[in-house]
Amino acid sequence: MDWSQDQLEQYNKDGYLLVKNLLSSSELNALKSDLPLLFDATDDSDGAHRIREKNGAIRQVMLAHRGVESYANIIRTPKILNPIKQILKNDVYIYHSKINAKESFEGTVWLWHQDYGYWQYDGVKPNLASVMIVLDPATINNGCLMIVKGSHKRGVVNHYPDEVTTSYKQWCIEKKLLQKYIKEENITHLLASPGDVIFFDCNIMHGSSHNMSPINRHTFIIVYNSIDNKPVSVANPRPDWVVSRQFDIVK
């Protein structure tokens, strides 16, 4: 279940690694069949937290792993957990998890950002990594992940808060830096199939476009944090559904 040295070197060089067909069909089907449980709930009494688009469509469901068995199981499967522990060189806990939804013709853009552009204000160091489990075909037309290979090596760059483009406040790379750091030839569209898994660094520059197709695009993202990187006290801390205060080591 561990990565090879070549895989680790590729991840460290590029800032991400796409692993094809990592999930079994039974694992994938369990995650997909439980989506209605999370999407159809009318409130957050199940412990999850829901964010909607301006038109009411689900944009994110946070903390699915706390209340739904299939999602609780997948966060600790060795084929995901072992590589994460290799990457972060430590035991880990769940910083947060989220289902990102781009419903057909409805899902909106995620502007160019680094995840640590958000998390730098949460009292943690950039020793986190994310795992994106692809639940539906990810195509250019339905807003697949776009990534700038190797951009994590710059460290975090300046971000600004955007509260206009979508229903959810986004921290985005400053516009004057976009032309400097993001070149057309360096943008990679991560086309993927259900059951593929993308591991990526917290400082990789990434974004995604609107879903302009009739195909939904759902992904489950698990953010792992080193157990030695618990948030320190900050002014105006964000809620538990985005910065977990549960520090159970994932086993």
N, C-alpha and C positions, 0 to 999 in steps of 0.2 A: 504493500500500500504506500510505501515511501516513494518519493520522486528519485529519479536517477540524478547523478551529478550534472548531466547534460541538461535535464529539465530545470534544475535549480539555476544553472548558469544562464539559460535562456530567459527565465523569469527575471533574474537580476539585471540582465542586459536590457530587456525590452520594457520591463515594468508590468508585464502581464504574461499569462500563459493560458491558451485555449486548449482544453482537453476534450477531445471528441468522445461521445458515447460513454461518458463516465458513469451515468446513472443506468441502472437496470430498468427494464420496462415496468416491472412491478413498483419500483421506487417512484418512477415518473408518473405512473398512473395514479398512485396514491396521492401525490401532491396535487395533481390536476383535479382529481375527483373531489378533493376537499376545498377547492376554490369557492364553490357556492356557499359553503359554511361561512366563509370569511367575507364574501362580497355581498351576500344577501342580508346580513345582520342589519338591524335598524338602529342599533346603538353600540356602545363599546363595553357592554356588560360582560363580554367574554374575555376581557383583558387586552384585546387588541385596540389599536387606535387607527382611525380611518381618515384619510385626506381625500377630498374630492376635487375634480376639475370644476371650473366655473359653471359648466353645464350640468353638474351633478354626477357625472361618471366617476367611478373610483379611480383615483390616481395612485394611492399607496395604502397598503394595510401593514401597519407596524406590529411587530411582536407576535407574528403568527406562531412562532416556535413555542410560545408559552402555553398555548391553549389547544393546539391541534396536534394529535399524535404523530402524523406523518411528517410534519415540519419539525417536531421535537426530535424525531429519530434521525432525520437527515443531517442535522447540525453536528452529530457526533459519529457519523459513519467514517471509518478509518481512511477511506480513499479521499476524503476531504480534510478531515482533521489532521492526519499525519503530515501532509504537505504544508498545512498552515503552521504547524509546530516547527517544521523545518525552516520555513520562511522567517518566522518571528523568533525562533531559537528559544522557545519557552513554552510553558503551559499557557492556556488562553481561556478567556471567558467571552461571552457574547456582549459586545458593545451595543448592538441592536440588530434586529432583522427587519426586512421589509419585502413585501410583494410590490413590485413596481408594475403598474398596469397601463397599457396603452390600448384602449379599446379601439376597434376598427373605426376609422374616420373621426375618432374623438380624441385620442391620446395626443397630448401636446409635448412641446419641446422641453428637453433638459439642456440649458445653456452650458457653454464650455466652462468647466470648473475642475478643481481638484477636490477630492473628498476632504482632505485635510484643510482645505480652504474654509470648510464649515467647522471641522473638529478642533482647529487651532484655538478656538475660543472656549473649548470645553475643559481645559485644564489637563490635556494629555499631550504626550510627545508623539511624533509621527512613526509610531511602531505598531501600526494596525494594518490589516490586510482584509480585502473583501473577496467573497466568493459569489459569483452570479450563476445561478442554476437556470438554464434556459428551458422554459416550459412550453413555448410555442415557437414555430419557425421565426427566426430573426432575419429579416430581409432589409434591403435598402428602402423599400417602399413603406414598411411598417415601423421604421424608426429604430433600426438596430444600433447597438453601441458603436460609437465612433471613438477612436483612441489615437493618441499621438505617441507613437512608439519611442521609448527612451526618455520621455519628457519628465519622468519622475526624478531624474538625476539633477534637475534644476533646483529641487527643493520647492517649498511652497512659494508661490508668487502672490502679488497683491490681488485681492478680490474686493468686489463691491456688492452690496445687497440689492437685488432686483425684486421688487414687490408688485410689478406691473404686468409682466409677461404672462404669468400663470397664476393659479389660485394659491400657490405655495411660495413663500419667500425663498429665493435662491441666492446663494453666494456665488458670484460669477467672476471669472478672470477679467480684470480691468480691460476695457476696450482698447486702450493704447498698447496693451501687451499682446493682444491677439495676433496682430500682424507680425509682431516680433517673434513670437514663439510657435505659432501654428501656421505651418506652410501646407499648401494643398497636397504636395507630393508626400507629406509625412502623415496624412490622415489615413488610418486603416479602418475600414468598415468590417466589423466582426460578424460576418454572416455565420449563423449557427442553427443547429437543429435541436429539437427537443431532446433533452438528456445530455447535451453538451454543458460543460462547466468552464467558466472563465474565472481565473484567479488574478487579482490585480492589486497593485501597490496604492497606498492612500494618497500618493502625490502624483499619480499618472493623470495627465490632462485628458478629459473625456467629456462627451456630451452625446445627445441623440436628437433626432429631428422628429417632427410630427408624424403620427401614423396616418398616412394617406391611402392606405390599402383596406380591403375588406377583411384582412386577417388580424385578429387580436395579437398583441405582443405582451405576454406576461413573463416576468422573471422573478425569482426569489433570490434576494441578496442577503447574505449573512456577513456581518462585520465582526471579525475576531480582533480582540485586543490582548496584548501580553498581560499576564496577571500582575506583572511589576509596573504596569502603566495605568493604574487606576486614576481617575480624574481627581485632581486637587481642587480645593475650594476656589470658585470664581464668582464674580458678581453676576447676578441674574442667571443662575444655572438653568439649563434647558431641562424639560421634564424627562422622567424615567423612560418613556417610550422611545426616546431618541438618544439619551445618554444613560444607559442602564446603571442602576445602583445595586444590582444583583451580581455578585462577583464569584459565582460558583464556577469552579474549573470544569471545563467540558471534558468529559471522559467517555 
